[in-house]
Amino acid sequence: MVAVIHSGASLREAVNYNEHKVTRGVAKCIDAGYYTRDADDLNFHQKLSRLQDLIDLNTRIKVNTLHISLNFAAEDRLDTVTLKEVAGVYLEKIGFENQPYLLYEHLDAGHQHVHIVTTNIRPDGSNIKLHNIGKIRSEVARKEIENDYGLVRAEDHKRSVFKLSPVPASIVEYGRAQTKQAISNVLQTVLKEYHFTSVSELNAVLAQYRVLADTGGQGSRIQQRQGLVFRVLGPNGEKLGVPIKASDFYFKPTLGRLQARFEAGAIQRKKHSVRLRNTIDMTLARRSTPSLSAFSTALRQQGVTLVKRASDSGVLYGLTYVDHRTKTVFNGSDLGKPYSAKAVQAAIDSIASQAQIHHTPPLQIRERVSLETDSEPGGRPLGMPEADQDTTRLLSELLQSQRGDPTVPYPVRQPKKKTRRKSL
């Protein structure tokens, strides 16, 4: 089981997200914990107001909503009763005992999963502390539930059952809601797992899932207002469909909020820079990558994606490395001068040049052998003109070592010793 927790300030967004799926027939509300009515008897307003009434008791707390998803492996097929029980036990173990909540089962993924919407404001107006709730309380709760209910452990599957897939370009044909949901799935995973320090570094990761974080062109309204929109990308990187504003997502991945992630990412990724440098160094040291494409392939086989940044005319001006092993993103220049686009391209050009020198085409070799074996009387190769006296004298002078010439190595300058023949 994998638990994903998102905290935010918009209860309505979280409830809307799930209710919209119910309307589309890809989710159902299976429980309303600590409500006065069963889930089937509640309308949207009643579901929302029960939680909103608690939030209104403490308006000083801005982060007042929790949206949690519990994801199960394909082998784990839980009935509705067990899903309700697991959700209730999980909330109790993370400190949300007796807190009202809404439980939705989603039916639009390859694995069974549920979403929980609740609030951290208690009936007395106090708030439940959320600091490190995911790393500490949730992890302990998850492992205990896996053991108690015999569920597949997340570690055993290495979370591969929850692997993220690129957004298909065809999603834009199904409308804004489906596009928004597809982008949301990618964003939530990438923002949770990867460490980056800029929008361009974030895009280096998002591009692999055909998503773009767009700050607008020079002088555009989006740029002037420091806004941010997200788009679906086509197979060739073209922008498709209608952009979705960052503020439209319930977890609000706005530029202002991302700025805090950039600062944290700069600290988190430091400890992983040496490993990435070593990987790049060893890849180039093997001298088996005579092109940027071959270099990119070699890195990808080691868990590193190379993202090339080029001008409209195709001139390469930057490289970004996405290390999936450590979930970190680095621009080449941030790793050091030897890892910049210019330095790496120079190293690759050197490898390509040496490869040409050491691998002479077979046809040229055959021609050389032919010239050496087929010769005219006197030892001159066939087809070669006879040398004149000036040419012969010049070659003789060039091939003789000069005793007084300091540029000739000392051992070569010494006169050749005469060897005395031994008398029999």
ABEGO torsion letter per residue (X at the ends): XBBBBBBBABAAAAAAAAAAAAAAGABBBABBBGBABBAAABBAAAAAAAAAAAAAABAABABABBBBBBBBBAABBBBAAAAAAAAAAAAAAAGABGBBBBBBBBAABABBBBBBBBBABBAAGBBBBABGAAAAAAAAAAAAAAAAAGBBBAAAAGGAAABBBBBBAAAAAAEAAAAAAAAAAAAAAAAAABBBABAAAAAAAAAAAGBBBBAEBBGBAAAAAGBBBBBBBBAAGBBBEBBBBAAABAAGBBAAAAAAAAAAAAAAAAAAAAAAAAAAAAAAAAGABABAAAAAAAAAAAGBBBBBBBBAAGBBABBBBBBAAAGBBBBAAAAEAAABAAAAAAAAAAAAAAAAAABBBAAAAAAAAAAAABBBBGGBBBGBBBBBAAAAAAAAAAABBBAABAABBAAAABBBBBBBBBBX
